[in-house]
Amino acid sequence: MFGYAIRRLLSTVPVLWIALTAAFFLLRLAPGGPFDGERPLPTKILENLRAHYQLDKPLIEQYVRYIAGVVRGDLGPSFVTDDFTVAELILLGMPFTFILGGIAFAIAIVFGVITGVIAALNQNKSPDYILVIVVMTGLIIPNFLMAPILQLIFGVTLNWFPVGGWGDGGFSNLFLPVVVLALPHIARISRLMRGSMIETMNANFVRTAEAKGIGATLVVLRHAIKPALIPVVSYLGPAAGFLLTGSLVVENIFGLPGIGQHFIQAALNRDYGMVLGTVIFYMVLIVVLNLIVDLIYAWLDPRVRYG
């Protein structure tokens, strides 16, 4: 298993390099730059700024310097936010993003699995139909539309929760953004769990357990849950990536001080360093999460062997 993990990590290096190279050249070749504003800067000041950030060098030389810095762990300076490097800005926003994304991820797994199991055990009955309709609402409505709807209902009309801001990071401030982030993934996990659970409950080994007189609850908990979780676990790696990247929009809508707020501002201001640093951060995070999911998958399914 350890050897497989090392090989997987090494195999991701070319993927990360290709993605980073594409992002670098697309940003550089797009019209505009980090020092373009409503009022153009005097030519001398613009030349000094470009020289300071080495943007006056040939594009290939800039690329080689940047890749060399990334290999050393240096993501470079922010071109817009003075006195902060990209790594410092990411570290400042990372705790807020991880708290928000982690809570939403845990809630999505728990509620998705529970609703999927209940729906499967009550297939084609009222609980099944009700749960499917409720969870599918979160999948149909995108989070950038769901967020203002919940803000209007629970924040403005009912005045139950703040419409934005981190505050003290308590329940009231996190409730709405966590719900917005978790709803689509609850729906997807619930659908996967429902289908997998129905298939597992009709498997021969489950029928054998039922024929031996084991109670329905024990059959589900001891024999059905673990194999039924395999498709769900396969989805968790990409889901974590989608959830964390989705938090970029949600953080901006709710005014939360996470990485998303820095990324949106960097994209608007053409802050090359911050945009590329955020891309690297999320790429590495998604690779690590997918590796963890693969290892869990091997544990859940003993038929899987990584030579």
Secondary structure per residue as TSV (DSSP state, phi and psi in degrees):
chain	resnum	aa	ss	phi	psi
A	1	M	-	360.0	-39.8
A	2	F	H	-63.9	-42.6
A	3	G	H	-62.2	-39.5
A	4	Y	H	-62.6	-42.7
A	5	A	H	-61.6	-41.4
A	6	I	H	-64.8	-43.8
A	7	R	H	-63.2	-39.0
A	8	R	H	-64.7	-41.5
A	9	L	H	-63.2	-43.5
A	10	L	H	-66.2	-35.0
A	11	S	H	-70.5	-19.0
A	12	T	H	-82.5	-15.0
A	13	V	H	-59.5	-49.0
A	14	P	H	-60.9	-36.1
A	15	V	H	-64.1	-45.6
A	16	L	H	-62.7	-40.4
A	17	W	H	-65.1	-44.1
A	18	I	H	-63.5	-45.0
A	19	A	H	-63.7	-42.7
A	20	L	H	-66.0	-40.2
A	21	T	H	-63.2	-44.5
A	22	A	H	-62.0	-44.4
A	23	A	H	-63.6	-40.7
A	24	F	H	-60.5	-52.2
A	25	F	H	-73.0	-32.7
A	26	L	H	-64.2	-41.2
A	27	L	H	-65.4	-43.5
A	28	R	H	-69.6	-33.9
A	29	L	H	-84.2	-13.8
A	30	A	S	-69.6	148.5
A	31	P	S	-62.7	150.7
A	32	G	-	90.1	176.8
A	33	G	-	-161.6	177.0
A	34	P	T	-68.9	-16.7
A	35	F	T	-108.3	11.9
A	36	D	-	-89.1	124.4
A	37	G	-	-132.1	-170.1
A	38	E	S	-64.1	-35.6
A	39	R	S	-108.7	122.7
A	40	P	-	-66.6	140.5
A	41	L	-	-74.4	152.6
A	42	P	-	-57.6	147.4
A	43	T	H	-56.7	-42.1
A	44	K	H	-65.1	-43.0
A	45	I	H	-64.9	-41.8
A	46	L	H	-62.7	-41.4
A	47	E	H	-63.8	-39.7
A	48	N	H	-66.5	-40.3
A	49	L	H	-64.2	-44.6
A	50	R	H	-64.2	-37.4
A	51	A	H	-68.5	-38.6
A	52	H	H	-62.3	-42.3
A	53	Y	T	-93.0	8.6
A	54	Q	T	61.0	30.6
A	55	L	T	-83.6	-5.5
A	56	D	T	-86.7	-5.3
A	57	K	S	-77.8	160.5
A	58	P	-	-57.3	149.3
A	59	L	H	-59.5	-40.0
A	60	I	H	-64.3	-39.6
A	61	E	H	-66.1	-39.5
A	62	Q	H	-60.8	-41.3
A	63	Y	H	-64.5	-46.5
A	64	V	H	-62.5	-42.0
A	65	R	H	-62.8	-41.1
A	66	Y	H	-67.8	-45.1
A	67	I	H	-61.0	-41.4
A	68	A	H	-62.5	-38.8
A	69	G	H	-66.3	-40.4
A	70	V	H	-62.7	-41.1
A	71	V	H	-60.9	-34.4
A	72	R	T	-82.0	-5.0
A	73	G	T	89.8	11.4
A	74	D	-	-102.6	112.7
A	75	L	-	-89.2	2.3
A	76	G	-	85.2	178.4
A	77	P	B	-86.7	159.9
A	78	S	-	-82.2	132.7
A	79	F	S	-79.8	-14.3
A	80	V	S	-113.8	-43.9
A	81	T	S	-87.0	109.3
A	82	D	T	-67.5	149.9
A	83	D	T	65.4	13.7
A	84	F	-	-130.1	136.4
A	85	T	B	-86.4	166.9
A	86	V	H	-62.7	-42.7
A	87	A	H	-60.9	-39.4
A	88	E	H	-65.8	-40.6
A	89	L	H	-66.2	-40.1
A	90	I	H	-65.0	-42.4
A	91	L	H	-64.4	-33.7
A	92	L	H	-67.4	-40.0
A	93	G	H	-88.3	-18.2
A	94	M	H	-59.6	-45.0
A	95	P	H	-58.9	-40.9
A	96	F	H	-66.9	-42.7
A	97	T	H	-65.2	-42.2
A	98	F	H	-68.2	-38.4
A	99	I	H	-63.6	-49.0
A	100	L	H	-62.8	-50.6
A	101	G	H	-67.5	-38.6
A	102	G	H	-64.9	-44.3
A	103	I	H	-64.7	-44.5
A	104	A	H	-63.5	-38.4
A	105	F	H	-65.4	-45.7
A	106	A	H	-63.1	-42.9
A	107	I	H	-65.4	-40.1
A	108	A	H	-61.9	-42.1
A	109	I	H	-65.3	-49.7
A	110	V	H	-62.8	-52.7
A	111	F	H	-70.4	-35.9
A	112	G	H	-64.6	-44.7
A	113	V	H	-66.1	-45.8
A	114	I	H	-62.5	-48.7
A	115	T	H	-65.4	-35.5
A	116	G	H	-65.7	-41.2
A	117	V	H	-66.1	-45.8
A	118	I	H	-61.3	-43.6
A	119	A	H	-63.9	-39.1
A	120	A	H	-68.4	-41.2
A	121	L	H	-72.1	-16.8
A	122	N	T	-118.0	42.6
A	123	Q	T	-55.9	131.4
A	124	N	T	60.5	29.0
A	125	K	S	-120.4	174.8
A	126	S	H	-55.2	-47.7
A	127	P	H	-57.4	-36.6
A	128	D	H	-63.3	-49.4
A	129	Y	H	-64.1	-43.0
A	130	I	H	-64.3	-47.3
A	131	L	H	-64.3	-40.8
A	132	V	H	-62.3	-43.4
A	133	I	H	-64.1	-43.5
A	134	V	H	-65.7	-50.3
A	135	V	H	-71.1	-29.3
A	136	M	H	-68.8	-21.0
A	137	T	H	-58.4	-41.7
A	138	G	H	-67.6	-23.6
A	139	L	H	-85.4	-33.9
A	140	I	H	-73.5	-42.3
A	141	I	S	-90.5	119.0
A	142	P	-	-66.3	156.2
A	143	N	H	-65.9	-28.9
A	144	F	H	-71.4	-15.8
A	145	L	H	-98.1	-36.6
A	146	M	H	-63.1	-37.8
A	147	A	H	-59.4	-53.9
A	148	P	H	-65.7	-29.2
A	149	I	H	-63.5	-47.8
A	150	L	H	-67.3	-36.4
A	151	Q	I	-61.5	-42.2
A	152	L	I	-66.7	-44.2
A	153	I	I	-73.9	-55.9
A	154	F	I	-90.3	-21.7
A	155	G	I	-96.5	-44.7
A	156	V	I	-92.5	-51.8
A	157	T	I	-73.0	-54.6
A	158	L	S	-87.8	-20.6
A	159	N	-	56.8	39.9
A	160	W	-	-88.6	-34.9
A	161	F	S	-133.7	153.7
A	162	P	-	-63.8	145.7
A	163	V	S	-81.5	-9.9
A	164	G	S	-176.0	173.9
A	165	G	-	91.6	152.4
A	166	W	-	-83.1	-34.7
A	167	G	T	59.7	-128.4
A	168	D	T	-96.3	9.5
A	169	G	S	71.8	22.0
A	170	G	-	-83.6	-174.8
A	171	F	H	-58.0	-44.9
A	172	S	H	-64.7	-35.8
A	173	N	H	-76.8	-28.6
A	174	L	H	-93.4	-16.9
A	175	F	H	-58.1	-55.1
A	176	L	H	-64.8	-49.6
A	177	P	H	-63.0	-34.7
A	178	V	H	-66.0	-42.4
A	179	V	H	-62.7	-44.3
A	180	V	H	-60.9	-42.2
A	181	L	H	-70.3	-39.0
A	182	A	H	-79.0	-31.4
A	183	L	H	-54.7	-49.9
A	184	P	H	-61.6	-35.4
A	185	H	H	-78.2	-30.3
A	186	I	H	-60.0	-42.8
A	187	A	H	-63.7	-45.9
A	188	R	H	-67.3	-44.7
A	189	I	H	-64.7	-39.0
A	190	S	H	-62.7	-43.3
A	191	R	H	-63.7	-45.2
A	192	L	H	-62.6	-44.5
A	193	M	H	-66.6	-39.3
A	194	R	H	-61.6	-51.3
A	195	G	H	-63.4	-43.1
A	196	S	H	-66.8	-38.2
A	197	M	H	-68.2	-39.6
A	198	I	H	-61.8	-43.7
A	199	E	H	-65.0	-42.2
A	200	T	H	-66.7	-39.5
A	201	M	H	-65.9	-20.2
A	202	N	T	-95.7	3.2
A	203	A	S	-74.0	157.3
A	204	N	H	-63.6	-39.8
A	205	F	H	-67.6	-29.7
A	206	V	H	-73.7	-40.4
A	207	R	H	-62.5	-37.7
A	208	T	H	-64.2	-43.1
A	209	A	H	-62.2	-40.5
A	210	E	H	-66.3	-37.8
A	211	A	H	-66.9	-25.7
A	212	K	T	-77.3	-4.2
A	213	G	T	90.4	11.1
A	214	I	-	-68.3	139.9
A	215	G	-	-61.4	154.4
A	216	A	H	-59.2	-40.1
A	217	T	H	-63.9	-44.3
A	218	L	H	-67.5	-34.9
A	219	V	I	-60.7	-44.3
A	220	V	I	-66.8	-48.1
A	221	L	I	-72.9	-39.8
A	222	R	I	-87.7	-33.8
A	223	H	I	-114.6	-32.9
A	224	A	I	-97.0	-36.8
A	225	I	H	-61.5	-49.3
A	226	K	H	-60.9	-52.2
A	227	P	H	-66.9	-29.1
A	228	A	H	-70.7	-21.9
A	229	L	T	-77.4	-12.8
A	230	I	H	-58.7	-49.7
A	231	P	H	-62.6	-33.0
A	232	V	H	-66.1	-44.7
A	233	V	H	-61.6	-38.5
A	234	S	H	-60.8	-30.9
A	235	Y	H	-82.2	-21.5
A	236	L	H	-65.0	-34.4
A	237	G	H	-61.6	-59.4
A	238	P	H	-59.7	-34.2
A	239	A	H	-62.6	-42.2
A	240	A	H	-62.6	-39.7
A	241	G	H	-64.9	-45.9
A	242	F	H	-62.2	-38.7
A	243	L	H	-67.0	-44.3
A	244	L	H	-70.1	-38.9
A	245	T	H	-71.1	-32.4
A	246	G	H	-65.6	-26.2
A	247	S	H	-67.8	-18.7
A	248	L	H	-58.0	-44.8
A	249	V	H	-73.0	-44.5
A	250	V	H	-63.9	-41.5
A	251	E	H	-60.7	-38.9
A	252	N	H	-69.7	-39.8
A	253	I	H	-65.1	-42.6
A	254	F	H	-91.5	3.6
A	255	G	T	64.6	41.0
A	256	L	-	-93.9	143.2
A	257	P	-	-84.3	46.6
A	258	G	S	-94.5	-169.9
A	259	I	H	-64.2	-31.2
A	260	G	H	-57.2	-41.1
A	261	Q	H	-64.8	-42.6
A	262	H	H	-64.6	-39.4
A	263	F	H	-67.1	-44.9
A	264	I	H	-61.1	-45.4
A	265	Q	H	-64.5	-38.1
A	266	A	H	-65.2	-40.6
A	267	A	H	-64.5	-40.1
A	268	L	H	-69.0	-35.0
A	269	N	H	-94.9	4.0
A	270	R	T	57.8	41.2
A	271	D	-	-79.3	90.3
A	272	Y	H	-53.5	-46.4
A	273	G	H	-62.1	-44.6
A	274	M	H	-69.3	-40.2
A	275	V	H	-63.6	-47.4
A	276	L	H	-66.5	-38.5
A	277	G	H	-62.7	-40.1
A	278	T	H	-67.8	-38.9
A	279	V	H	-60.5	-45.8
A	280	I	H	-61.5	-45.1
A	281	F	H	-58.4	-48.1
A	282	Y	H	-72.2	-34.1
A	283	M	H	-62.9	-47.6
A	284	V	H	-63.3	-40.7
A	285	L	H	-63.0	-43.7
A	286	I	H	-66.2	-39.6
A	287	V	H	-61.4	-46.0
A	288	V	H	-64.0	-43.1
A	289	L	H	-63.6	-41.2
A	290	N	H	-66.2	-34.4
A	291	L	H	-65.1	-44.2
A	292	I	H	-60.6	-42.3
A	293	V	H	-63.1	-40.6
A	294	D	H	-62.0	-39.5
A	295	L	H	-68.3	-39.2
A	296	I	H	-66.1	-38.4
A	297	Y	H	-59.3	-42.7
A	298	A	H	-64.8	-33.7
A	299	W	H	-71.1	-38.3
A	300	L	H	-71.6	-36.6
A	301	D	-	-113.8	100.8
A	302	P	T	-65.4	-11.0
A	303	R	T	-75.5	-19.1
A	304	V	-	-81.2	125.5
A	305	R	-	-132.4	125.4
A	306	Y	-	-99.5	109.8
A	307	G	-	-78.5	360.0
